[in-house]
Amino acid sequence: MSRIAKKSIFIPNEVKIFIEKKNIKIIGKNDELKYNINENVIVKKKNNFIFFSVFKNNKYSWSQAGTTRSIINSMIIGVTKNFTKKLKLIGIGYKVVLKNNILIFSLGFSHLINYILPKGIKVECKNENEIILNSANKQLLGQIAAKIRLFHIPDSYKGKGIRYYNEIIKLKETKKK
């Protein structure tokens, strides 16, 4: 049985939640998010709390209830205060420019890489080597940050590439004769 699913979620005053059959819609000051609830999970709203239960009392249903509770909790946090991911470009000549919701990367290749940002992602470039991504949707934010990082994964010998802000790369020693 999932212990997470048994905990209720408190709903802040600035958040509005609408539950219709197996769909939930969460509206806050930052964004509006929707989620389809698994058919094994029952979601009920009472006063300023959301409660979770299952139709059948088995391991699979409770695991789905725990997952649903975690996702809905992240959605409520996201619409009240955005999630943030920071990326750093490390390497000589590596830079990024933001133009009209398009990130233009210069990563030492023979061509520039243009990446069109999806709706719901806000970007800030403080300098040429730093990207700050903001979004209310935690899953989308992590996915976009991972896609951007894949343009040039950090090298294990020199450390050049796109890293998460706190990421530490353990550099390998070069071969010796």
PyMOL CGO cylinders between C-alpha atoms (Angstrom):
from pymol import cmd
from pymol.cgo import CYLINDER

trace = [
    CYLINDER, 0.00, 0.00, 0.00, 1.18, 3.49, -0.82, 0.3, 1, 1, 1, 1, 1, 1,
    CYLINDER, 1.18, 3.49, -0.82, 1.80, 5.71, 2.16, 0.3, 1, 1, 1, 1, 1, 1,
    CYLINDER, 1.80, 5.71, 2.16, 2.08, 8.75, -0.10, 0.3, 1, 1, 1, 1, 1, 1,
    CYLINDER, 2.08, 8.75, -0.10, -1.44, 8.32, -1.47, 0.3, 1, 1, 1, 1, 1, 1,
    CYLINDER, -1.44, 8.32, -1.47, -2.90, 8.29, 2.03, 0.3, 1, 1, 1, 1, 1, 1,
    CYLINDER, -2.90, 8.29, 2.03, -1.67, 11.85, 2.69, 0.3, 1, 1, 1, 1, 1, 1,
    CYLINDER, -1.67, 11.85, 2.69, -4.06, 14.60, 1.70, 0.3, 1, 1, 1, 1, 1, 1,
    CYLINDER, -4.06, 14.60, 1.70, -2.98, 17.72, -0.22, 0.3, 1, 1, 1, 1, 1, 1,
    CYLINDER, -2.98, 17.72, -0.22, -3.76, 21.19, 1.13, 0.3, 1, 1, 1, 1, 1, 1,
    CYLINDER, -3.76, 21.19, 1.13, -5.07, 23.59, -1.54, 0.3, 1, 1, 1, 1, 1, 1,
    CYLINDER, -5.07, 23.59, -1.54, -3.86, 27.22, -1.15, 0.3, 1, 1, 1, 1, 1, 1,
    CYLINDER, -3.86, 27.22, -1.15, -6.48, 29.99, -1.45, 0.3, 1, 1, 1, 1, 1, 1,
    CYLINDER, -6.48, 29.99, -1.45, -5.09, 31.34, -4.77, 0.3, 1, 1, 1, 1, 1, 1,
    CYLINDER, -5.09, 31.34, -4.77, -5.46, 27.93, -6.48, 0.3, 1, 1, 1, 1, 1, 1,
    CYLINDER, -5.46, 27.93, -6.48, -8.71, 26.75, -8.08, 0.3, 1, 1, 1, 1, 1, 1,
    CYLINDER, -8.71, 26.75, -8.08, -9.27, 23.07, -8.77, 0.3, 1, 1, 1, 1, 1, 1,
    CYLINDER, -9.27, 23.07, -8.77, -11.95, 21.53, -10.98, 0.3, 1, 1, 1, 1, 1, 1,
    CYLINDER, -11.95, 21.53, -10.98, -12.48, 17.75, -11.02, 0.3, 1, 1, 1, 1, 1, 1,
    CYLINDER, -12.48, 17.75, -11.02, -14.69, 16.30, -13.77, 0.3, 1, 1, 1, 1, 1, 1,
    CYLINDER, -14.69, 16.30, -13.77, -14.87, 12.49, -13.92, 0.3, 1, 1, 1, 1, 1, 1,
    CYLINDER, -14.87, 12.49, -13.92, -11.25, 11.48, -14.67, 0.3, 1, 1, 1, 1, 1, 1,
    CYLINDER, -11.25, 11.48, -14.67, -9.86, 14.93, -15.51, 0.3, 1, 1, 1, 1, 1, 1,
    CYLINDER, -9.86, 14.93, -15.51, -8.44, 17.52, -13.14, 0.3, 1, 1, 1, 1, 1, 1,
    CYLINDER, -8.44, 17.52, -13.14, -7.80, 21.17, -13.99, 0.3, 1, 1, 1, 1, 1, 1,
    CYLINDER, -7.80, 21.17, -13.99, -5.65, 23.33, -11.73, 0.3, 1, 1, 1, 1, 1, 1,
    CYLINDER, -5.65, 23.33, -11.73, -5.62, 27.12, -12.19, 0.3, 1, 1, 1, 1, 1, 1,
    CYLINDER, -5.62, 27.12, -12.19, -3.20, 29.42, -10.36, 0.3, 1, 1, 1, 1, 1, 1,
    CYLINDER, -3.20, 29.42, -10.36, -1.50, 32.77, -10.73, 0.3, 1, 1, 1, 1, 1, 1,
    CYLINDER, -1.50, 32.77, -10.73, 1.26, 31.39, -13.01, 0.3, 1, 1, 1, 1, 1, 1,
    CYLINDER, 1.26, 31.39, -13.01, -0.48, 28.94, -15.32, 0.3, 1, 1, 1, 1, 1, 1,
    CYLINDER, -0.48, 28.94, -15.32, -3.29, 26.47, -15.93, 0.3, 1, 1, 1, 1, 1, 1,
    CYLINDER, -3.29, 26.47, -15.93, -2.51, 22.73, -15.93, 0.3, 1, 1, 1, 1, 1, 1,
    CYLINDER, -2.51, 22.73, -15.93, -4.59, 19.65, -16.81, 0.3, 1, 1, 1, 1, 1, 1,
    CYLINDER, -4.59, 19.65, -16.81, -4.12, 15.97, -15.97, 0.3, 1, 1, 1, 1, 1, 1,
    CYLINDER, -4.12, 15.97, -15.97, -5.98, 12.74, -16.81, 0.3, 1, 1, 1, 1, 1, 1,
    CYLINDER, -5.98, 12.74, -16.81, -6.47, 10.61, -13.70, 0.3, 1, 1, 1, 1, 1, 1,
    CYLINDER, -6.47, 10.61, -13.70, -5.89, 6.84, -13.88, 0.3, 1, 1, 1, 1, 1, 1,
    CYLINDER, -5.89, 6.84, -13.88, -9.11, 4.77, -13.88, 0.3, 1, 1, 1, 1, 1, 1,
    CYLINDER, -9.11, 4.77, -13.88, -8.05, 2.90, -10.70, 0.3, 1, 1, 1, 1, 1, 1,
    CYLINDER, -8.05, 2.90, -10.70, -7.75, 6.11, -8.64, 0.3, 1, 1, 1, 1, 1, 1,
    CYLINDER, -7.75, 6.11, -8.64, -10.52, 8.09, -6.93, 0.3, 1, 1, 1, 1, 1, 1,
    CYLINDER, -10.52, 8.09, -6.93, -9.83, 11.79, -6.32, 0.3, 1, 1, 1, 1, 1, 1,
    CYLINDER, -9.83, 11.79, -6.32, -12.14, 13.79, -4.06, 0.3, 1, 1, 1, 1, 1, 1,
    CYLINDER, -12.14, 13.79, -4.06, -12.06, 17.44, -3.02, 0.3, 1, 1, 1, 1, 1, 1,
    CYLINDER, -12.06, 17.44, -3.02, -13.38, 18.43, 0.40, 0.3, 1, 1, 1, 1, 1, 1,
    CYLINDER, -13.38, 18.43, 0.40, -13.02, 21.97, 1.74, 0.3, 1, 1, 1, 1, 1, 1,
    CYLINDER, -13.02, 21.97, 1.74, -9.37, 22.91, 1.07, 0.3, 1, 1, 1, 1, 1, 1,
    CYLINDER, -9.37, 22.91, 1.07, -8.02, 19.36, 0.80, 0.3, 1, 1, 1, 1, 1, 1,
    CYLINDER, -8.02, 19.36, 0.80, -7.73, 16.69, -1.90, 0.3, 1, 1, 1, 1, 1, 1,
    CYLINDER, -7.73, 16.69, -1.90, -8.05, 13.03, -0.86, 0.3, 1, 1, 1, 1, 1, 1,
    CYLINDER, -8.05, 13.03, -0.86, -7.01, 9.92, -2.81, 0.3, 1, 1, 1, 1, 1, 1,
    CYLINDER, -7.01, 9.92, -2.81, -8.35, 6.36, -2.70, 0.3, 1, 1, 1, 1, 1, 1,
    CYLINDER, -8.35, 6.36, -2.70, -8.65, 3.35, -5.02, 0.3, 1, 1, 1, 1, 1, 1,
    CYLINDER, -8.65, 3.35, -5.02, -11.44, 1.22, -6.53, 0.3, 1, 1, 1, 1, 1, 1,
    CYLINDER, -11.44, 1.22, -6.53, -9.68, -2.12, -5.93, 0.3, 1, 1, 1, 1, 1, 1,
    CYLINDER, -9.68, -2.12, -5.93, -7.46, -2.65, -2.92, 0.3, 1, 1, 1, 1, 1, 1,
    CYLINDER, -7.46, -2.65, -2.92, -4.35, -4.04, -4.66, 0.3, 1, 1, 1, 1, 1, 1,
    CYLINDER, -4.35, -4.04, -4.66, -0.70, -3.08, -5.05, 0.3, 1, 1, 1, 1, 1, 1,
    CYLINDER, -0.70, -3.08, -5.05, -1.02, -1.69, -8.59, 0.3, 1, 1, 1, 1, 1, 1,
    CYLINDER, -1.02, -1.69, -8.59, -3.96, 0.60, -7.73, 0.3, 1, 1, 1, 1, 1, 1,
    CYLINDER, -3.96, 0.60, -7.73, -2.20, 2.03, -4.68, 0.3, 1, 1, 1, 1, 1, 1,
    CYLINDER, -2.20, 2.03, -4.68, 0.98, 2.66, -6.69, 0.3, 1, 1, 1, 1, 1, 1,
    CYLINDER, 0.98, 2.66, -6.69, -1.10, 4.56, -9.26, 0.3, 1, 1, 1, 1, 1, 1,
    CYLINDER, -1.10, 4.56, -9.26, -2.75, 6.54, -6.45, 0.3, 1, 1, 1, 1, 1, 1,
    CYLINDER, -2.75, 6.54, -6.45, 0.66, 7.50, -5.05, 0.3, 1, 1, 1, 1, 1, 1,
    CYLINDER, 0.66, 7.50, -5.05, 1.89, 8.57, -8.49, 0.3, 1, 1, 1, 1, 1, 1,
    CYLINDER, 1.89, 8.57, -8.49, -1.27, 10.61, -9.09, 0.3, 1, 1, 1, 1, 1, 1,
    CYLINDER, -1.27, 10.61, -9.09, -0.92, 12.31, -5.70, 0.3, 1, 1, 1, 1, 1, 1,
    CYLINDER, -0.92, 12.31, -5.70, 2.72, 13.26, -6.44, 0.3, 1, 1, 1, 1, 1, 1,
    CYLINDER, 2.72, 13.26, -6.44, 1.86, 14.64, -9.87, 0.3, 1, 1, 1, 1, 1, 1,
    CYLINDER, 1.86, 14.64, -9.87, -1.09, 16.70, -8.59, 0.3, 1, 1, 1, 1, 1, 1,
    CYLINDER, -1.09, 16.70, -8.59, 1.02, 18.02, -5.70, 0.3, 1, 1, 1, 1, 1, 1,
    CYLINDER, 1.02, 18.02, -5.70, 3.71, 19.12, -8.19, 0.3, 1, 1, 1, 1, 1, 1,
    CYLINDER, 3.71, 19.12, -8.19, 1.05, 20.79, -10.33, 0.3, 1, 1, 1, 1, 1, 1,
    CYLINDER, 1.05, 20.79, -10.33, -0.22, 22.80, -7.34, 0.3, 1, 1, 1, 1, 1, 1,
    CYLINDER, -0.22, 22.80, -7.34, 3.32, 23.87, -6.44, 0.3, 1, 1, 1, 1, 1, 1,
    CYLINDER, 3.32, 23.87, -6.44, 3.97, 24.77, -10.09, 0.3, 1, 1, 1, 1, 1, 1,
    CYLINDER, 3.97, 24.77, -10.09, 0.96, 27.05, -10.49, 0.3, 1, 1, 1, 1, 1, 1,
    CYLINDER, 0.96, 27.05, -10.49, 1.77, 28.90, -7.25, 0.3, 1, 1, 1, 1, 1, 1,
    CYLINDER, 1.77, 28.90, -7.25, 5.55, 29.23, -7.73, 0.3, 1, 1, 1, 1, 1, 1,
    CYLINDER, 5.55, 29.23, -7.73, 7.33, 28.18, -10.92, 0.3, 1, 1, 1, 1, 1, 1,
    CYLINDER, 7.33, 28.18, -10.92, 9.95, 25.44, -11.16, 0.3, 1, 1, 1, 1, 1, 1,
    CYLINDER, 9.95, 25.44, -11.16, 13.42, 26.50, -12.34, 0.3, 1, 1, 1, 1, 1, 1,
    CYLINDER, 13.42, 26.50, -12.34, 16.31, 24.73, -14.09, 0.3, 1, 1, 1, 1, 1, 1,
    CYLINDER, 16.31, 24.73, -14.09, 19.66, 26.36, -14.82, 0.3, 1, 1, 1, 1, 1, 1,
    CYLINDER, 19.66, 26.36, -14.82, 22.05, 25.25, -17.56, 0.3, 1, 1, 1, 1, 1, 1,
    CYLINDER, 22.05, 25.25, -17.56, 25.66, 26.34, -18.13, 0.3, 1, 1, 1, 1, 1, 1,
    CYLINDER, 25.66, 26.34, -18.13, 27.62, 26.24, -21.37, 0.3, 1, 1, 1, 1, 1, 1,
    CYLINDER, 27.62, 26.24, -21.37, 31.25, 25.40, -20.71, 0.3, 1, 1, 1, 1, 1, 1,
    CYLINDER, 31.25, 25.40, -20.71, 33.77, 25.61, -23.53, 0.3, 1, 1, 1, 1, 1, 1,
    CYLINDER, 33.77, 25.61, -23.53, 35.67, 28.17, -25.58, 0.3, 1, 1, 1, 1, 1, 1,
    CYLINDER, 35.67, 28.17, -25.58, 33.32, 29.90, -28.03, 0.3, 1, 1, 1, 1, 1, 1,
    CYLINDER, 33.32, 29.90, -28.03, 30.20, 28.22, -26.65, 0.3, 1, 1, 1, 1, 1, 1,
    CYLINDER, 30.20, 28.22, -26.65, 27.32, 30.67, -26.41, 0.3, 1, 1, 1, 1, 1, 1,
    CYLINDER, 27.32, 30.67, -26.41, 23.56, 30.95, -26.60, 0.3, 1, 1, 1, 1, 1, 1,
    CYLINDER, 23.56, 30.95, -26.60, 21.32, 33.78, -27.81, 0.3, 1, 1, 1, 1, 1, 1,
    CYLINDER, 21.32, 33.78, -27.81, 17.56, 34.15, -27.29, 0.3, 1, 1, 1, 1, 1, 1,
    CYLINDER, 17.56, 34.15, -27.29, 15.57, 35.67, -30.18, 0.3, 1, 1, 1, 1, 1, 1,
    CYLINDER, 15.57, 35.67, -30.18, 11.77, 35.55, -30.44, 0.3, 1, 1, 1, 1, 1, 1,
    CYLINDER, 11.77, 35.55, -30.44, 11.37, 32.44, -28.26, 0.3, 1, 1, 1, 1, 1, 1,
    CYLINDER, 11.37, 32.44, -28.26, 14.12, 30.64, -30.23, 0.3, 1, 1, 1, 1, 1, 1,
    CYLINDER, 14.12, 30.64, -30.23, 17.40, 29.62, -28.61, 0.3, 1, 1, 1, 1, 1, 1,
    CYLINDER, 17.40, 29.62, -28.61, 20.36, 29.84, -31.00, 0.3, 1, 1, 1, 1, 1, 1,
    CYLINDER, 20.36, 29.84, -31.00, 23.35, 27.78, -29.88, 0.3, 1, 1, 1, 1, 1, 1,
    CYLINDER, 23.35, 27.78, -29.88, 26.94, 28.08, -31.04, 0.3, 1, 1, 1, 1, 1, 1,
    CYLINDER, 26.94, 28.08, -31.04, 28.63, 24.93, -29.71, 0.3, 1, 1, 1, 1, 1, 1,
    CYLINDER, 28.63, 24.93, -29.71, 31.75, 24.57, -31.81, 0.3, 1, 1, 1, 1, 1, 1,
    CYLINDER, 31.75, 24.57, -31.81, 30.02, 22.74, -34.65, 0.3, 1, 1, 1, 1, 1, 1,
    CYLINDER, 30.02, 22.74, -34.65, 30.13, 23.92, -38.27, 0.3, 1, 1, 1, 1, 1, 1,
    CYLINDER, 30.13, 23.92, -38.27, 26.52, 25.12, -37.93, 0.3, 1, 1, 1, 1, 1, 1,
    CYLINDER, 26.52, 25.12, -37.93, 24.30, 26.91, -35.42, 0.3, 1, 1, 1, 1, 1, 1,
    CYLINDER, 24.30, 26.91, -35.42, 21.59, 24.97, -33.58, 0.3, 1, 1, 1, 1, 1, 1,
    CYLINDER, 21.59, 24.97, -33.58, 18.14, 26.61, -33.44, 0.3, 1, 1, 1, 1, 1, 1,
    CYLINDER, 18.14, 26.61, -33.44, 15.74, 25.34, -30.80, 0.3, 1, 1, 1, 1, 1, 1,
    CYLINDER, 15.74, 25.34, -30.80, 12.13, 26.58, -30.74, 0.3, 1, 1, 1, 1, 1, 1,
    CYLINDER, 12.13, 26.58, -30.74, 10.80, 26.61, -27.18, 0.3, 1, 1, 1, 1, 1, 1,
    CYLINDER, 10.80, 26.61, -27.18, 7.37, 25.08, -26.56, 0.3, 1, 1, 1, 1, 1, 1,
    CYLINDER, 7.37, 25.08, -26.56, 4.47, 26.98, -25.03, 0.3, 1, 1, 1, 1, 1, 1,
    CYLINDER, 4.47, 26.98, -25.03, 4.65, 27.14, -21.24, 0.3, 1, 1, 1, 1, 1, 1,
    CYLINDER, 4.65, 27.14, -21.24, 8.44, 27.54, -20.98, 0.3, 1, 1, 1, 1, 1, 1,
    CYLINDER, 8.44, 27.54, -20.98, 9.96, 30.92, -20.13, 0.3, 1, 1, 1, 1, 1, 1,
    CYLINDER, 9.96, 30.92, -20.13, 13.67, 31.49, -20.75, 0.3, 1, 1, 1, 1, 1, 1,
    CYLINDER, 13.67, 31.49, -20.75, 16.17, 33.97, -19.43, 0.3, 1, 1, 1, 1, 1, 1,
    CYLINDER, 16.17, 33.97, -19.43, 19.75, 34.31, -20.66, 0.3, 1, 1, 1, 1, 1, 1,
    CYLINDER, 19.75, 34.31, -20.66, 21.72, 36.39, -18.15, 0.3, 1, 1, 1, 1, 1, 1,
    CYLINDER, 21.72, 36.39, -18.15, 24.90, 36.07, -20.19, 0.3, 1, 1, 1, 1, 1, 1,
    CYLINDER, 24.90, 36.07, -20.19, 26.08, 34.08, -23.20, 0.3, 1, 1, 1, 1, 1, 1,
    CYLINDER, 26.08, 34.08, -23.20, 26.90, 30.99, -21.14, 0.3, 1, 1, 1, 1, 1, 1,
    CYLINDER, 26.90, 30.99, -21.14, 23.90, 30.64, -18.84, 0.3, 1, 1, 1, 1, 1, 1,
    CYLINDER, 23.90, 30.64, -18.84, 20.29, 29.60, -19.50, 0.3, 1, 1, 1, 1, 1, 1,
    CYLINDER, 20.29, 29.60, -19.50, 17.51, 29.80, -16.89, 0.3, 1, 1, 1, 1, 1, 1,
    CYLINDER, 17.51, 29.80, -16.89, 14.33, 27.87, -17.73, 0.3, 1, 1, 1, 1, 1, 1,
    CYLINDER, 14.33, 27.87, -17.73, 11.06, 28.51, -15.83, 0.3, 1, 1, 1, 1, 1, 1,
    CYLINDER, 11.06, 28.51, -15.83, 7.75, 26.66, -16.04, 0.3, 1, 1, 1, 1, 1, 1,
    CYLINDER, 7.75, 26.66, -16.04, 4.78, 25.60, -13.97, 0.3, 1, 1, 1, 1, 1, 1,
    CYLINDER, 4.78, 25.60, -13.97, 4.90, 22.13, -15.56, 0.3, 1, 1, 1, 1, 1, 1,
    CYLINDER, 4.90, 22.13, -15.56, 7.69, 20.17, -13.84, 0.3, 1, 1, 1, 1, 1, 1,
    CYLINDER, 7.69, 20.17, -13.84, 7.68, 17.29, -16.34, 0.3, 1, 1, 1, 1, 1, 1,
    CYLINDER, 7.68, 17.29, -16.34, 7.88, 19.57, -19.39, 0.3, 1, 1, 1, 1, 1, 1,
    CYLINDER, 7.88, 19.57, -19.39, 10.66, 21.64, -17.81, 0.3, 1, 1, 1, 1, 1, 1,
    CYLINDER, 10.66, 21.64, -17.81, 12.81, 18.58, -17.09, 0.3, 1, 1, 1, 1, 1, 1,
    CYLINDER, 12.81, 18.58, -17.09, 12.23, 17.22, -20.58, 0.3, 1, 1, 1, 1, 1, 1,
    CYLINDER, 12.23, 17.22, -20.58, 13.22, 20.49, -22.29, 0.3, 1, 1, 1, 1, 1, 1,
    CYLINDER, 13.22, 20.49, -22.29, 16.33, 20.85, -20.09, 0.3, 1, 1, 1, 1, 1, 1,
    CYLINDER, 16.33, 20.85, -20.09, 17.37, 17.29, -20.98, 0.3, 1, 1, 1, 1, 1, 1,
    CYLINDER, 17.37, 17.29, -20.98, 16.83, 17.93, -24.72, 0.3, 1, 1, 1, 1, 1, 1,
    CYLINDER, 16.83, 17.93, -24.72, 18.94, 21.08, -24.59, 0.3, 1, 1, 1, 1, 1, 1,
    CYLINDER, 18.94, 21.08, -24.59, 21.68, 19.22, -22.69, 0.3, 1, 1, 1, 1, 1, 1,
    CYLINDER, 21.68, 19.22, -22.69, 21.72, 16.54, -25.43, 0.3, 1, 1, 1, 1, 1, 1,
    CYLINDER, 21.72, 16.54, -25.43, 22.95, 19.10, -27.99, 0.3, 1, 1, 1, 1, 1, 1,
    CYLINDER, 22.95, 19.10, -27.99, 26.42, 18.73, -26.46, 0.3, 1, 1, 1, 1, 1, 1,
    CYLINDER, 26.42, 18.73, -26.46, 26.74, 16.35, -23.51, 0.3, 1, 1, 1, 1, 1, 1,
    CYLINDER, 26.74, 16.35, -23.51, 29.69, 17.25, -21.24, 0.3, 1, 1, 1, 1, 1, 1,
    CYLINDER, 29.69, 17.25, -21.24, 32.91, 15.56, -22.32, 0.3, 1, 1, 1, 1, 1, 1,
    CYLINDER, 32.91, 15.56, -22.32, 34.51, 13.32, -19.70, 0.3, 1, 1, 1, 1, 1, 1,
    CYLINDER, 34.51, 13.32, -19.70, 38.06, 14.36, -20.69, 0.3, 1, 1, 1, 1, 1, 1,
    CYLINDER, 38.06, 14.36, -20.69, 37.88, 18.15, -21.06, 0.3, 1, 1, 1, 1, 1, 1,
    CYLINDER, 37.88, 18.15, -21.06, 34.52, 18.90, -19.41, 0.3, 1, 1, 1, 1, 1, 1,
    CYLINDER, 34.52, 18.90, -19.41, 33.21, 20.90, -22.38, 0.3, 1, 1, 1, 1, 1, 1,
    CYLINDER, 33.21, 20.90, -22.38, 29.49, 20.88, -23.08, 0.3, 1, 1, 1, 1, 1, 1,
    CYLINDER, 29.49, 20.88, -23.08, 26.11, 21.87, -21.62, 0.3, 1, 1, 1, 1, 1, 1,
    CYLINDER, 26.11, 21.87, -21.62, 25.72, 21.09, -17.91, 0.3, 1, 1, 1, 1, 1, 1,
    CYLINDER, 25.72, 21.09, -17.91, 23.08, 21.51, -15.28, 0.3, 1, 1, 1, 1, 1, 1,
    CYLINDER, 23.08, 21.51, -15.28, 24.07, 24.30, -12.89, 0.3, 1, 1, 1, 1, 1, 1,
    CYLINDER, 24.07, 24.30, -12.89, 25.16, 22.10, -9.94, 0.3, 1, 1, 1, 1, 1, 1,
    CYLINDER, 25.16, 22.10, -9.94, 26.34, 19.15, -12.02, 0.3, 1, 1, 1, 1, 1, 1,
    CYLINDER, 26.34, 19.15, -12.02, 29.84, 17.94, -11.27, 0.3, 1, 1, 1, 1, 1, 1,
    CYLINDER, 29.84, 17.94, -11.27, 31.71, 16.10, -14.01, 0.3, 1, 1, 1, 1, 1, 1,
    CYLINDER, 31.71, 16.10, -14.01, 34.52, 13.83, -12.87, 0.3, 1, 1, 1, 1, 1, 1,
    CYLINDER, 34.52, 13.83, -12.87, 37.23, 14.31, -15.47, 0.3, 1, 1, 1, 1, 1, 1,
    CYLINDER, 37.23, 14.31, -15.47, 39.21, 11.31, -16.69, 0.3, 1, 1, 1, 1, 1, 1,
    CYLINDER, 39.21, 11.31, -16.69, 42.95, 11.36, -16.96, 0.3, 1, 1, 1, 1, 1, 1,
    CYLINDER, 42.95, 11.36, -16.96, 44.34, 11.40, -20.53, 0.3, 1, 1, 1, 1, 1, 1,
    CYLINDER, 44.34, 11.40, -20.53, 46.27, 8.44, -21.88, 0.3, 1, 1, 1, 1, 1, 1,
    CYLINDER, 46.27, 8.44, -21.88, 50.00, 8.50, -21.37, 0.3, 1, 1, 1, 1, 1, 1,
    CYLINDER, 50.00, 8.50, -21.37, 52.76, 6.75, -23.33, 0.3, 1, 1, 1, 1, 1, 1,
]
cmd.load_cgo(trace, "trace")
